[in-house]
Amino acid sequence: MQLQGGVMRYPPLTVDLHYLLTPHSTADLQTRALDEHRLLGRAAQVLYDHSIVRSPYLEGTLAENEEELRITSVGLEPDQITRYWSFGDLPYKLSLVYRVGPVLLESNRVKPTSRVVERRIKLQEKEGG
């Protein structure tokens, strides 16, 4: 806990965010797959080259606390990634998963405290000694 103005604030919650990156092309059917592979390859290259995000690219408390976010690709087995696509009637599309973090979420929980302003020490002789 952190002391702030007479109250103890609970520590922030640390989380990692996960993103499913899926390219989409409006090209004709013959070139669509090639376009989507190129888009995903370029996106992966940019995220790899800029895998640490610092100020001035962060805003709010992330920038104020001088935090940094790390972007890492997450390797998943083919059956895991197809489970992400098991909703609705959408067919599977080529995708990559990325983790971004750590992100610190400030807690609103506080515990009232008061400062120690007086101390009393009482000494007693130990019996039998």
N, C-alpha and C positions, 0 to 999 in steps of 0.2 A: 504494500500500500504506500501511497505517496501523500505526504502532508501538504495541504493547500488551504491556507487561511482558516485554521481551526477545525478542519474536517480531513479525514483520511479518505482519499479517493482510491477506489479499487484499480488495480493495474489494467492496462488495455488488453483486449482480446486480440491475439495474433492469428491471422488467417492467411491462407493462400487462395488466390482466385484461380479458377480453371476456365479456359476458353476453348471452344471447339471452332477451329478456323476452317471454313469451307469456301472455296472459290466458286464463283458463278459467272458464266459467260452467256451472252445472248447470241453468240455466233451460230452459224448453221450447224446442223448435227455432225457433219463430217469434221469440222475443225474445233468444235466445242471442247472435246476432251483434251486436245493439245493446248488450247487456250487456258483451260482450268489448271492443267499441270504447270504451265508456265507461270500463271498467277500465284499458285501455291508455292512454287519454287522461289519466286522473287520475294514473296512475303516471308518465307522461312529465312532467306538470306538477310533481309532487313532486320528481322528479329534477332538473328544470331549476331549480326554486326553491332546491334544496339541493345545488347542483353541486359545492361544496367541502365535504369532510368533515374536520373537525378534532377534536382532543380536546375534550370528554370522550367523544365518540362512537367513538373508536378505542381499541383495547386492545392489550396486549402491547408489542412493540418499536415499533409504529407510534405509540402514545401516548408511550412513553418518549423517543423521538427527536423528539417534537413535529412529526411529519410531517403532511402533509395530502394527501388523495386528491381528485383531480378526476374528476368524472363527466361524460362527454360522450357524446352520441349519435353513432353511426357511421352515416353514410348509405351504404347498399348498393344496388346495382342489383337489380331484381327477380329476375334469374336467380341472383345470388349468394345471396340469402336463401332461395330455393327449394332451392338445393343443401344448405342446412343441414337441410332437411326431407326429404332423399332417403334417409332410413334407415327400415328397417322398413316397416310398412303404415300409418303415420300420415299422414293427409292434411295438406296445408299449412294452417297457422293464421296469422292475423295476428300479426306479431312485430316487435319493435324490437331493435336491437343497441346496447349501451352499452359504452364503454371506461371502466375505472376504474384510475387510477394516477397517478403512478408508485408502485409498491410496491418497496421495497428488500429483497432477500433476502440476509441476511448469509451470508458465505462461511465455511466451516469450515476452509479451507485456510490454513495458516500456514507461514512460512519462518523458521527460527531465525536470530537475529542477535545480535551483541554490540555494545556501545557502544565507541566509540573512547576509549581511556583514555590513549594515548600517541601522539605524532606525531613523526616524524623528518623533517627537511628537510635535504637534501643539496644543496649548491651547488657547481657546478664551473664553472671558466672555460671559455669557448667557445674552441676552438682556432682560430687564424687571425684572431682578432678583436682 
